[in-house]
Each structure stands twice: as C-alpha cells, then as structure tokens.
C-alpha cells in the first residue's frame, strides 16, 4: 500500500444505502481497492452494524490516485459487518453473499 494513502479522509457521496453520505479513513489498500474505517457505524436494514467499507474503483482507467486528487471516482461499495472485518486483510470481501452493497462516488476530503 502506498503510505501516502494511509489515514487519508475520504467522502462517500449520498446514495440509497448511505443517505446523506459518510466519511471514512483509509486503513488499507490493494490494487484498485481501499478499505475505510467509517466515521460512524452504519446499520443495515436487517440491523447488522457495519464499521468499515471496502471501495473498489469501477472503471479500468481509474486509479486510486484519482480518488486522492479530490475528484469523485465511481466505486463498488461494500459495507463490512463488525464480525466480518479482518484487520490483517482489510480489503477482503470474499465472505460477501449479498446485501450492504451499492455503487457510489468516493473522493478525498481536501
């Protein structure tokens, strides 16, 4: 992971899952994916509490550096329940089988 990305604040734009948007801090990155610790926990409709989010850039020509530039980057967003988060592999979503995911824009907070 590029160390300049660590602890950078990111803004997730308003969408159907995260109404009003939310901020998070980068805690991990892998290829075109970042793991964010959310500024506040998000509760899914089924009551599951999520404290992290994994954002993966949707387009081939988009890099994570684009996110740090401050411009919005379309991403696949997956909320990570507290019991699924792995601090040794923060970008892992291999457990995901549905729910708590949406497409949305992510950008650095300047």
C-alpha positions in Angstrom: 0.0 0.0 0.0 1.2 3.5 -0.8 1.9 5.0 2.6 0.6 8.5 1.4 -2.9 6.9 1.3 -2.9 5.8 5.0 -5.2 7.8 7.3 -6.5 10.0 4.4 -10.1 11.1 4.9 -12.5 10.1 2.2 -16.0 11.1 1.4 -18.6 8.6 0.2 -21.4 10.5 -1.6 -25.0 10.3 -0.8 -26.6 7.1 -2.2 -29.5 4.8 -1.5 -27.6 2.9 1.2 -25.7 5.8 2.8 -28.2 8.5 2.8 -26.5 11.9 3.4 -23.1 10.3 2.6 -20.4 9.5 5.2 -16.7 9.9 5.7 -14.1 7.3 6.4 -10.3 7.0 6.8 -8.2 4.7 4.7 -6.7 1.9 6.7 -5.7 -0.5 3.8 -5.4 -0.6 0.0 -4.8 -3.3 -2.5 -4.7 -2.7 -6.3 -7.7 -0.5 -7.1 -9.4 -1.1 -3.7 -9.4 0.8 -0.4 -10.7 -0.2 3.0 -12.2 2.6 5.1 -12.9 2.8 8.8 -16.2 4.7 8.8 -16.6 7.9 10.9 -19.8 6.4 12.3 -21.2 2.9 12.3 -23.9 2.2 9.7 -26.8 -0.2 10.4 -28.2 -2.3 7.5 -31.9 -2.7 7.3 -31.6 -6.1 8.9 -29.9 -4.5 12.0 -26.3 -5.6 11.1 -23.8 -3.0 12.4 -21.0 -2.1 9.9 -17.9 -0.1 10.9 -15.9 -0.5 7.7 -16.4 -0.1 4.0 -14.5 -1.5 1.0 -14.4 0.7 -2.1 -13.3 -0.7 -5.5 -12.9 1.5 -8.5 -15.3 0.5 -11.2 -13.5 1.6 -14.3 -10.3 0.2 -15.7 -8.7 3.6 -16.5 -9.4 4.8 -12.9 -6.7 4.7 -10.2 -6.8 5.2 -6.5 -4.6 8.2 -7.1 -7.7 9.7 -8.8 -9.6 9.4 -5.5 -6.8 11.3 -3.7 -7.0 14.1 -6.2 -10.4 15.0 -4.8 -12.4 14.2 -7.9 -15.3 11.8 -7.5 -14.5 8.2 -8.5 -17.3 5.7 -9.2 -16.8 2.6 -7.0 -18.4 -0.6 -5.9 -19.0 -0.1 -2.2 -19.4 -3.0 0.2 -20.2 -2.3 3.9 -18.3 -4.7 6.2 -20.1 -6.0 9.3 -18.1 -5.8 12.6 -17.8 -9.6 12.8 -16.5 -9.9 9.2 -13.7 -7.3 9.3 -10.2 -8.8 9.2 -7.5 -6.3 10.2 -4.9 -8.5 8.6 -6.7 -8.3 5.3 -8.9 -5.2 5.4 -9.9 -5.3 1.7 -11.2 -8.8 1.9 -14.9 -9.2 0.8 -14.7 -12.9 -0.1 -17.3 -13.6 2.6 -19.9 -11.3 0.9 -23.0 -13.1 -0.4 -25.4 -10.1 -0.8 -26.7 -7.1 1.0 -24.9 -3.9 2.2 -23.5 -3.0 -1.3 -24.1 -0.2 -3.7 -22.4 1.8 -6.4 -21.3 5.3 -5.4 -18.7 8.0 -5.7 -15.7 8.3 -3.4 -13.3 11.2 -3.2 -10.6 12.6 -0.9 -11.6 15.3 1.6 -9.3 18.2 0.9 
